[in-house]
Amino acid sequence: MPLSTDTQNSRLGRVERFETIVIGGGQAGLAVGHYLASDDADFVILDGASRIGDSWRRRWDSLRLFTPAAYSGLPGMPFPAPPTHLPDKDEVADYLTRYAERFDLPLRLDTKVRSLEHDGERFVVHAADRVYESDQVVVATGPFQRPKLPAISQRLMPEIHQLHSSDYRNPFELPDGPVLVVGAGNSGAQIALELAQSRKVWLAGRSPGHLPRRFLGRDLFDWVWPVMKRATTDSVLGQRMRKRAQHGDHRIGISERTLSAAGINRIGRLVDERGGLPVCGDTVIEPRAIVWCTGFEADYRWIQLPVLNERGTPSHRRGVSSAVDGLYFAGLRFQYRLSSSLIGGVGEDAAFVAAQIARRASIAESGETPTSVAARG
């Protein structure tokens, strides 16, 4: 593969080398770092933020996890709160910061990665104003990097204030008047409930169904977490859950009755625009603002390697790239278990990836090839 201009130019400048580079300092990257540090590996974690946890700090002010603290800890450090507490976004951010400090993880902050390539001998990472090289790379940027907005948003009248849920902070930052929230999942329902305390709110979208916060006197996750931790993505239950998730995750603790009691106007999906106004179902809506709770999508354009399958997602087995030797992923949704992308579930995948990295490094040090080791059994 021809090298980019950046890679050719990097040969003239300073290059830092490590055995392993972890790209992304969120929950997945930190968990992988924990296990690499335990193995005394030579590695670095690169992250574009100024502080660990900033991706959480930037979310809306009232955001809380739907998993209790008991199921929201990374390996080696339980979440510091009562087991049934639902951590808010700042508590999560501060926890991740303390986690990195506790295990003294080698971080390079303000280091946004621009590209990942391979020069035939090793990986080449262009980040900020530096170049890094390594024998192995873990992509731990997660599956939700780019806000997803429907094309119809471009056809609405400019007088309507529009923003994605990733840019929403609180009701006071929106103009006065009624608000249309598009997307009736967990995020959309939480934001709609908050807005409905001070203004008229429409919530558009198909209901994904709802699960009660408590069941038989216990938190919902006391029942479902053991199942999520056991069910692999290739099991019958895992395949059913993955198929179900294509239609949206169940809302946790927020029923249609709860929304109705808050005065929220439930309407159908946003299907069209008429005169620059959104049409939801058969109803033309005249909002002053729209909050798009329409999710995120992965963005791997910066990876200059053939790592994606026909669906545009990484081709891998338990986080080990099926296409590029020495490349790994962590934090993907349904990476191996139903809990893989959750804070409390990423640890098992991180341990597996770190073990594969250690194994590959050991093979390289011995002078053998992976093929010869496999043949020997």
TORVOLUM-636480 format. One record per residue: residue in three letters; x, y, z of N, C-alpha, C, O in turn. Coordinates in steps of 0.2 Angstrom, whole numbers, plus 5000, padded with zeros to 4 digits. Each point is the difference from the previous one (the first is absolute). Example, Ala and Ser with C-alpha at 12.3 -4.5 7.8 and 13.67 -1.06 7.14 Angstrom:
<nodes>
ala506649725039499650065000500450065000500549995003 ser499350064993500450065001499650055003500350065001 
</nodes>
This chain:
<nodes>
met500449945000499650065000500450065000500550015004 pro499450044991500550065000499950045007499450005003 leu501150034999500050045006499750074999500150024994 ser499650005011499750074999500650055000500549995002 thr499350074996500550065001500250015007500650015001 asp498949985004500250015007500549955002500550015003 thr499449924995500549955002500750014997500549995003 gln499550034990500650024997500450065004500649995001 asn499050065000500350055004500349995007500550035002 ser499149925001500249985007500749975000500350015006 arg499949964989500749985000500550055001500649985002 leu499350084997500450065001500050035007500450045002 gly499149945002499950035006500049955006500349944999 arg499550085007500149965006499449955000499450014998 val500849925003499649955000500049965007500649995002 glu498950005002500049975006499849934999499549994996 arg500849965007499849934999499849965006500350015005 phe499249954995499849965005499849934998499949994994 glu500149975010499749934998499350004998499849974995 thr499850075009499350004999499750075001500350045004 ile499349984991499750075001499249995001499749964996 val500050075009499349995001499750074998500250055002 ile499349954993499750064998499450015003499549964998 gly500450095006499450015004500149995007500249955003 gly499650105001500150005008499450005003499950025006 gly499649954991499349995004500049935004500649985001 gln498850005000500049945005500449944997500349965003 ala499650034990500349944997500850015000500349955002 gly499950114996500750015000500449995007500549975000 leu499150065005500350005007500049925002500549985003 ala499049984996500049945002500549954996500449965004 val499750054990500649974996500650025004500549965001 gly499650115000500650025003500249975007500549995001 his498950005003500149975006500349934999500549985004 tyr499349984992500349934999500750014997500449965001 leu499750084994500750014997500550025005500549975001 ala499350085004500450025005500249945005500549995002 ser499049974999500149945004500549954997500349965004 asp499750044990500549964996500750034999500449984997 asp499750095006500650044999500150014993500650004997 ala498950014999500150014992500250074999499950045004 asp500449974991500350064997499450034996499949984994 phe499750075009499550024996499850075002500350035004 val499350014992499750065001499350014998499849964995 ile499850085008499350014999500050074997500250055003 leu499549964991499950064997499350025000499549964998 asp500450115004499350025000500050074998500450045002 gly499149984995499950074997499850055005500050064999 ala499749925007499750055005500550035004500649975001 ser499350085003500450035004500049975007500550005004 arg499049964998499949965006499749944999499649994995 ile500649965008499749935000499250015002499950045005 gly499749944992499350005002499650064997499450015001 asp500950034994499750064998499449984995499650044999 ser500449904998499549984996499350005004499550014997 trp500649975009499450005005499950075002499450015001 arg501150035001499850065002499650054995499750045002 arg500449944992499750044995499349984999499650034996 arg500149925007499349984999499650045004500250045003 trp499149954996499550055003500149995008500149955002 asp499750115001500150005007499749955005500349985005 ser499150004993499649955004500149934998499749965003 leu500850034993500149934997500249955006500450025004 arg499349924997500249955004500049944997499749984995 leu500849975007500049944997499449965002499650015005 phe500249944991499449965002500349935003499649965002 thr501050034998500349955004500250025007500450055000 pro499449925005500250025007500850005001500349964996 ala499950075009500750005002500349935001500649994998 ala499049965004500349945001500249964994500449965000 tyr499350074994500249974993500350054996500050004994 ser500450055009500350054996500750025002500250054999 gly500149895003500750015002500549974994499849954997 leu500850085003500549974995500449955004500050005007 pro500449954990500449955004500550035005500350054998 gly499649925008500550035005499850055004500350025005 met499150014994499850065003499250015000499850034995 pro499949955010499250005000499850085000500450045002 phe499049974995499850075000499950025007499649975004 pro500650094998500050025007499350035002500050065001 ala499549905000499350035001499649945003500249944998 pro499350075005499549945002499849964994499950034995 pro500049915006499949954995499450024995500049994994 thr499550045009499450014996500050084997499550024997 his501050015005500150074998500050014992500449964997 leu499350085000500150014992500450064999499850065001 pro500849934997500550055000499850054995499849994994 asp500450085007499850054995500750014996500549965001 lys499450084994500650004995500650035002500649974998 asp499450075007500650035003500349955005500650005000 glu499049965003500349955005500449944995500549985002 val499250014992500349954996500750034998500549975000 ala499550094997500650044998500550005005500649984999 asp499250045007500550005006500349935002500649995001 tyr498949964998500349935002500549984994500549975002 leu499450044992500549994995500650035001500649974999 thr499450095003500650045002500449975005500649995000 arg499049995006500449975005500249934999500649985002 tyr499149994993500249934998500750014997500549965001 ala499650084994500650014997500550025004500649985000 glu499350065005500550025005500249955005500649995001 arg498949975001500149945005500549954997500549985003 phe499450014990500549954997500550034996500449964997 asp499750105004500650044997500149984993500549984997 leu498950034999500049984993500450054996499950065001 pro500549924994500450044996499550044994499949974995 leu499950095007499550034995500450064997500450035002 arg499349984992500250064996499450034998499649984995 leu500250085009499450034999500150064994500550014998 asp498950025000500150054995500349974994500450044996 thr499549905002500449964995499549974996499949945000 lys499850104996499449974995500449964994500450034997 val499449915002500349964995499650024993499450005000 arg501150014995499750024994500049944995499550004996 ser501049955005500049954995500449945003500450015005 leu499449934993500349945002500249964994499649994996 glu501049995003500349974994500449945002500249995006 his500149984989500549955001500550014994499850004994 asp500950005008500550014995500349944997500550004997 gly499249945005500349944998500449975006500149944999 glu500150105006500449975005499650015007500049965004 arg499750104996499750015007499450054998500050034995 phe499649985010499550055000500250075001500550015003 val499250044993500250075000499450045002499550004997 val500550045009499550045002500250075000500550025003 his499150024993500050075000499650035005499349994999 ala500950055006499650025005500350075002500650015002 ala498950044998500250075001500650024996500050004994 asp500650025010500650024996500549955000500650014999 arg499349925003500549955001499849944996499449994997 val501149975002499949934997500249955005500550005003 tyr499149954997500149945004500049944996499649994995 glu500949965007500049944997500049945005500250015006 ser499549944992499949945004499949934997499950004994 asp500249955009499949934997499349985001499849964996 gln499850075008499349995001499650065002500350055003 val499149954995499650055001499349985003499749954997 val500050085008499349995002499650064999500250055002 val499349944994499550064998499549995006499649964999 ala500450095005499550005006499650065000499850035005 thr500049994989499650064999499249995001499650055000 gly500249895001499349985001499650014993500350024995 pro499149965005499649994994499650074999499750004994 phe500350055010499650054999500450075000500150035005 gln500249984989500450065000499750064996500250065002 arg499349934994499850064996499250005001499749954998 pro500150115004499250015000499749994994500250024995 lys499249945005499749984994499450055000499550005004 leu500450034990499450054999499749984993500349984995 pro499050015005499749994994500050054995500150065002 ala499949924992500150054994499450055000500150064998 ile499349925005499550055000500250065004499650065000 ser500849945005500250065004500350054996499950065002 gln500349934992500350054996499450044996500150054997 arg499349925003499550034996499550045005499550034997 leu500649985009499650035005500250085000500550024998 met499050025003500150075000500550025005500149975005 pro500350084993500650025004499850035007500450005004 glu499050024996499750035007500049955005500050025006 ile500049924993499949945005500749995002500549984996 his499650035010500749985004500149935000499649965003 gln500950014994500149935000500749985003500550044999 leu499549915005500649975003499949935001499549975002 his501149994998500049935002500149995007500250055004 ser499549904999500149985007500750015003500150025006 ser500449974990500750015002500150075001500550015004 asp499250044994500150075001499550035005500050065002 tyr499549905000499550025005500350005007500349965002 arg499650105002500250005006499550015006499949965004 asn499650084995499450015004499550054997500250034995 pro499249975008499550044996500150075000499850044995 phe500749995009500150075000500450024994500050064998 glu500349904998500450024994499649994994500250024995 leu499149965006499650004994499650075000499850035005 pro500049994989499550064999499449985004499849945000 asp499850115002499349995003499649974994500150014994 gly499449955009499549974995500049935000500449975003 pro499150004993500049935000500649964997500350034996 val499849915006500649964997499749934998499649975003 leu500750024991499949934997500649965002500650024998 val499349925005500649955002499949954995499549965000 val501050024996499949954995500449945002500650005001 gly499149945000500349945003499849995007500150035004 ala499549914996499649985007500449955004499749965003 gly501050044996500349955004500250035007499750055002 asn500849925001500250025007500250085000499750035004 ser500749994991500250075000499550044999499950055003 gly499749944992499450044998499550015005499850055002 ala500049895002499650005005500250055006499650035003 gln501149964999500250045005500050074999499850045004 ile500449984990500150074998499250035000499950055002 ala499749914995499350024999499750025007499650055001 leu500549905004499850015007500250065003499750045003 glu501049984996500350065003499750064997499850055003 leu500149954990499750064997499350015001499850065001 ala499849895001499350005001499850045006499550015002 gln501049995003499950045006499950074999499850045004 ser500449994990500050074999499750024993499950064999 arg499949904997499750024994499749944996500049945003 lys499650074992499749954996500549964996500550034997 val499449905003500549964997499649954996499549975003 trp500750024991499849944996500649955000500650025000 leu499249915001500549954999499849964995499549965000 ala501050044994499849964994500449945000500649995002 gly499149964995500349934999499649945003499650015004 arg500649944993499749935002500349995007500550015002 ser499049965002500249985007500449944999499849954997 pro500850055006500549945000499849945006500349955000 gly499150075003499949965006500350025006500550045000 his499349945006500350025006500149945005499649965000 leu500950055004500149955006500050045006500250055001 pro499449925004500050045007500650005003500549964999 arg499650105005500650015004500149955005500649985001 arg498950005002500049945005499649954999499550014997 phe500749935005499649944998500049955006500649985002 leu498950005001499949965006500550025006500349975003 gly499750104998500350035005500850014999500350035005 arg499949964989500750014999500150044994499650004996 asp501050035003500150044994500049954994500249945001 leu499650094993500049964994500649964999500049944998 phe500650105003500649974998500349955004500449964998 asp499350035008500149945004499849944997500349945001 trp499250064995499849944996500350004993500249944998 val499950114998500250004994500750004999500349974995 trp500150055010500750014999500449934999500449994996 pro499449965009500349934999499949974993500449974997 val499050055000499849974993500550044995500249964996 met499850105005500450044995500849985000500350004995 lys499949985011500749985001500149934998500649994998 arg498949975001500149934998499950004992500449964997 ala499150075001499849994993500550034995500150065000 thr500249904996500550024995499650024994499449984999 thr500950064996499650024994499949944995499550014996 asp500849945005499949944995499549955003499849954997 ser499950065009499649965003499350024998499950054997 val499649905004499350014997499750075004499750044996 leu500449965010499850065004500350074997499750054999 gly501049945000500350064998499850024993500050064998 gln499949894997499850024994499350035000499850054996 arg499849935008499350035001500050075002499750044998 met500849975007500050075003500350044995499850065000 arg500749924996500350054995499550014995500050064998 lys499649905000499450014995499550055003499850054997 arg500149945009499550045004500350085000499650045000 ala501049965001500350075001500050044994500150065000 gln499949914994499950034994499450055000500050054996 his499549945008499450045000500050045006499550045002 gly501149975002500150045005499949975007499749955001 asp500750075004500049975006499450025004499750054999 his500149905005499450025005500250065004500650015002 arg498950034999500150055005500049975007499649955002 ile500850085003500149975006499650055005500250055001 gly499349925002499650045005499650054998499750045004 ile500249984989499650054998499549974995500149984994 ser499350015009499449974996499750064996500150065001 glu499449914994499650054997499550045004499950064999 arg499949905007499650045005500450055003499750065002 thr500949935000500450055003500150064995499950065003 leu500249934991500050064995499450045000500050065000 ser499449905000499450034999499850045007499750064999 ala500549925006499950035007500450065000499850055004 ala500749964993500450065000499850054995500350064999 gly499149934997499850044996500350004993499950054996 ile500549905002500350004994499649974995499649955001 asn500450094993499549984994500449944996500550024997 arg499349925003500349954997499750004993499450004999 ile501050004996499850004993500449954996500549975002 gly499450024991500349954996500750024998500250055002 arg500149914994500650014997500050074996499550014996 leu501150025004500150064995500149974993500549964999 val499050054997500049974993500150054994500249974995 asp499750095006500150054995500050075002500050015006 glu500050044990500050075002499550034995499949984994 arg499750075008499550044996500150075002499950025005 gly500350024990500150075001500650015005500050055003 gly500549914997500550015005499949975007500450015004 leu499049974997499849975007500049925000499849974995 pro500450005010500049935001499349975000499550035003 val500449924993499449965000500149935004500449964998 cys499350035007500149945004499349965000499550025002 gly500549924995499449974999499650044995500250014994 asp499250015008499650044996499950075002499650044998 thr500949985007499950065003500650054998500649985000 val499250084998500650054999500150035007499650035003 ile501049984999500250025006500450074999500450014995 glu499550045010500350064999500450015006499850045005 pro500849934996500450015006500450064999500250034995 arg500150005011500550055000500749975000500450034997 ala499649915005500749975000499849924999499549985002 ile501149994995500049935000500649975003500550024998 val499449935006500649965003500049934996499549965001 trp501050034995500049934997500449955004500650005001 cys499049955002500249955004500049944995499749955002 thr500750054993500049964994500749955000500149974995 gly500250045011500649955000500650024997500150064998 phe500449905002500750014997500149944995499749955000 glu500950064997500249954995500850005001500350055002 ala500049894996500750005000500350044994499750014995 asp500950015007500450044995500749975000500450025004 tyr499849944991500649974999500450024994500449974997 arg499450095001500350034994500850015001500450004995 trp499850015011500750025001500449935000500650015000 ile499149935000500449945000500149994992499649984997 gln501150025001500149994993500349934999500549994997 leu499049975005500249925000499349974998499550025002 pro500549924995499449974998499749965005500149935000 val499650105005499849975006499349995001499749965005 leu499950074990499350005001499649954996500349984994 asn499249995008499649954996499550044996500050064999 glu499649904997499550034996499550045003499650044997 arg500349965010499550045004500450065002499650045003 gly501049974996500450065002500250005007500250055003 thr499849895000500249995007500749955000500149974995 pro500250045010500749965001499949924999499549985003 ser500949994993499949934999500549975006500650014999 his499149965005500449975006499749945003499549984999 arg500949995005499849955005500250015007500650005001 arg498950025003500250025007500550065000500450005005 gly499550044991500550065000500649994996500450054999 val499849894999500649994996499850014992499649964998 ser500750094999499950014993500049944996500549965000 ser499150034996500049944995500450024994500149954996 ala500050115003500350024993500850025001500450004996 val499750035010500750035001500349975006499850015006 asp500849964993500349975006500350055005500350054997 gly499649955009500250045005499650065001500150055004 leu499349954993499550055001499449975005499849954998 tyr500050095007499549985004499450055001500250064999 phe499349925004499450055001499849995007500049945003 ala499850115001499749995006499450055001500050064997 gly499549925007499450055001499549994995499550045000 leu500549924995499549994995499349985003500149965004 arg499450064993499449975002499949934998500149984995 phe499749985010500049924999500649974997500049964996 gln500650075007500649984998500149925001500249964996 tyr499650025010500049935001499449985005499749944999 arg500150105005499449995004499550065000500250054997 leu499249945005499550055000500250065004499750064998 ser500849945007500250055004500650034998500350055003 ser500049944991500650024998500150074999500650035002 ser498950014996500150075000499950045006500050065000 leu499849915005499850035006500650015005500549965000 ile499550095004500650015005500249935004500549985000 gly499049995002500149955005500149934996500249955003 gly499750054990500149944996500650004996500249954997 val500150115002500650004995500649975003500549984996 gly499650005010500649975003500149944998500649984998 glu499049975000500149944998500350004993500549964998 asp499250084998500350014993500750035000500549984997 ala499650075008500750035001500549955002500650004997 ala499249955007500549955003500249954994500549984999 phe499050014997500149954994500550034995500549974998 val499350105000500550034996500750015002500449994997 ala499650035010500750005002500449945000500650004999 ala499049945003500349945000500349984993500549974999 gln499150054995500249984994500650054998500449974996 ile499650095006500650044999500649975003500650004997 ala499449985009500549975004500349934996500649995000 arg498949984998500249934996500350024994500549974998 arg499350084998500350024994500750025001500549994996 ala499650065009500650025002500549955002500650004998 ser499249955005500449945002500249964994500649985000 ile499050014996500249974994500550034996500549974997 ala499450105002500550044996500750005004500550004996 glu499550005010500650005004500449934999500650005000 ser499049955000500349934999500349994993500349954999 gly499550094996500250004993499649954996500149994994 glu499349985009499649964997499450044996500050065001 thr499749914995499450034997499449975002499949945003 pro499550104997499449985003499849934996499649965003 thr500550034991499949944996500349945003499749955001 ser500950065001500449945002499849985007499949945002 val499950115002499749995007499449965000499849955003 ala499750084992499449964999500149934998499649965002 ala500850034993500149934998500349955005499849955000 arg500650085005500349965005499449995006500149955003 gly499450094997499549995004500150035007499649995005 
</nodes>
